[in-house]
Amino acid sequence: MAYEDLRERGLVEEVRPDFRQVSMLLAQAAKDMATARANLSIDKEWAYIIAYQAMLRATKALVMAEGWRVKGREQARTFVMLIGELLGEEGRALVNRFDRMRRKRQDFMEEPQTPIPRYEVEGALKDAQALIERCVELAREKNPQLAFL
């Protein structure tokens, strides 16, 4: 289990779930997606970055709903590993695309002149929406009061 390995390495700890914060993160992820879509025609690379950020927020929300807190360096990478565990085999392709977005985002932040093709940005928006919807669904299973989202 990835969680156990990460806990032993001091990258994850158990905490009491804060569903108010989970709800806020999921709402912000939805808002980020609206912002990413609105920015697509203005700055496609930045729309890609915003879509990635939305995925990261949703993943953080689900990890919090599970009662885990990520700590240490390379938290984004840890979130990718945890969401891979939570989504299992059925979500493997989506998690792989999320991880690719994580790396591409880092590359873009270091080398901003590197373009991201429009088709890739459009695919990223679809992937982000799918991941967010899955995170909302799984968070609702943990706390049905999140159903208003």
C-alpha distance (Angstrom), angle and dihedral (degrees) to the residues before:
residue distance angle dihedral
M1 . . .
A2 3.82 . .
Y3 3.79 92.1 .
E4 3.81 92.7 59.6
D5 3.79 91.7 48.3
L6 3.80 91.8 48.6
R7 3.80 91.3 47.6
E8 3.80 91.5 51.6
R9 3.82 89.1 51.2
G10 3.82 90.4 52.0
L11 3.80 94.9 -114.2
V12 3.81 97.4 115.0
E13 3.76 133.8 33.6
E14 3.78 134.1 -175.8
V15 3.80 117.5 -106.8
R16 3.76 136.6 167.4
P17 3.83 108.7 -90.3
D18 3.81 114.4 -107.7
F19 3.80 101.9 -154.1
R20 3.78 92.7 -177.1
Q21 3.80 88.7 61.9
V22 3.82 90.7 42.0
S23 3.80 88.7 55.4
M24 3.80 92.1 47.8
L25 3.81 92.4 50.3
L26 3.80 92.3 49.3
A27 3.80 91.0 48.7
Q28 3.81 90.1 49.7
A29 3.80 90.6 49.3
A30 3.81 89.3 55.2
K31 3.80 90.1 48.5
D32 3.82 90.0 48.9
M33 3.79 89.6 54.4
A34 3.80 91.3 53.4
T35 3.80 88.7 50.0
A36 3.81 92.1 48.3
R37 3.81 91.6 51.7
A38 3.80 91.5 47.5
N39 3.81 90.8 51.1
L40 3.80 95.8 48.5
S41 3.81 93.6 92.4
I42 3.82 92.9 41.1
D43 3.80 103.4 43.9
K44 3.79 116.6 -4.1
E45 3.81 94.7 -172.3
W46 3.78 91.7 54.3
A47 3.82 90.1 46.7
Y48 3.81 86.6 56.2
I49 3.82 91.2 51.3
I50 3.80 91.4 48.9
A51 3.82 91.7 49.2
Y52 3.79 89.3 51.8
Q53 3.81 89.8 49.5
A54 3.80 89.6 51.7
M55 3.81 89.8 53.4
L56 3.78 90.7 48.9
R57 3.83 92.2 51.2
A58 3.80 92.4 48.8
T59 3.78 91.3 47.8
K60 3.79 90.7 49.3
A61 3.80 89.2 51.1
L62 3.79 92.4 52.8
V63 3.80 92.8 45.7
M64 3.82 88.5 51.8
A65 3.81 90.6 48.8
E66 3.80 87.4 55.2
G67 3.80 88.9 55.6
W68 3.78 97.0 -108.7
R69 3.79 130.9 126.5
V70 3.78 122.2 -161.0
K71 3.77 116.8 -140.3
G72 3.77 139.3 169.6
R73 3.77 130.2 40.2
E74 3.78 125.5 -28.8
Q75 3.78 93.6 28.1
A76 3.80 93.0 165.0
R77 3.79 89.9 59.0
T78 3.80 90.1 48.9
F79 3.81 90.4 51.4
V80 3.81 89.6 52.9
M81 3.80 90.6 52.3
L82 3.81 92.4 48.1
I83 3.80 95.0 47.4
G84 3.80 87.7 49.8
E85 3.77 88.6 57.0
L86 3.80 93.4 45.5
L87 3.81 95.0 48.3
G88 3.79 94.2 41.6
E89 3.76 125.1 -169.2
E90 3.81 94.4 -29.2
G91 3.80 90.6 61.5
R92 3.80 98.2 41.5
A93 3.82 96.3 107.4
L94 3.81 92.1 47.9
V95 3.81 92.0 47.9
N96 3.82 90.2 49.2
R97 3.81 89.8 53.8
F98 3.82 89.8 47.6
D99 3.79 89.7 52.9
R100 3.80 91.0 48.0
M101 3.81 88.4 52.0
R102 3.81 89.4 51.2
R103 3.78 91.3 55.0
K104 3.81 94.1 42.0
R105 3.80 90.6 49.6
Q106 3.80 89.8 53.8
D107 3.79 91.3 48.3
F108 3.78 91.3 49.5
M109 3.81 92.5 49.1
E110 3.81 89.7 53.0
E111 3.81 95.9 40.3
P112 3.83 106.4 26.9
Q113 3.79 93.8 175.1
T114 3.82 89.5 68.9
P115 3.82 106.9 104.1
I116 3.79 124.3 -139.1
P117 3.81 112.4 -146.1
R118 3.80 116.4 -115.7
Y119 3.81 93.0 -122.6
E120 3.81 89.0 55.8
V121 3.80 91.7 49.9
E122 3.81 91.1 49.3
G123 3.81 89.9 50.3
A124 3.80 89.9 48.6
L125 3.81 90.5 53.7
K126 3.80 90.4 52.4
D127 3.81 91.7 47.0
A128 3.79 91.8 48.0
Q129 3.79 91.4 51.2
A130 3.81 91.5 48.9
L131 3.80 92.8 49.2
I132 3.79 93.0 46.9
E133 3.80 91.7 50.1
R134 3.81 90.5 50.1
C135 3.81 91.7 48.4
V136 3.82 90.9 50.3
E137 3.80 90.0 49.7
L138 3.81 93.5 50.3
A139 3.82 92.9 43.5
R140 3.82 89.2 52.9
E141 3.79 88.9 54.5
K142 3.81 87.9 56.9
N143 3.81 92.9 46.9
P144 3.82 118.4 12.5
Q145 3.82 90.1 -163.4
L146 3.79 86.8 76.8
A147 3.83 86.8 72.1
F148 3.80 91.1 103.4
L149 3.82 90.1 73.4
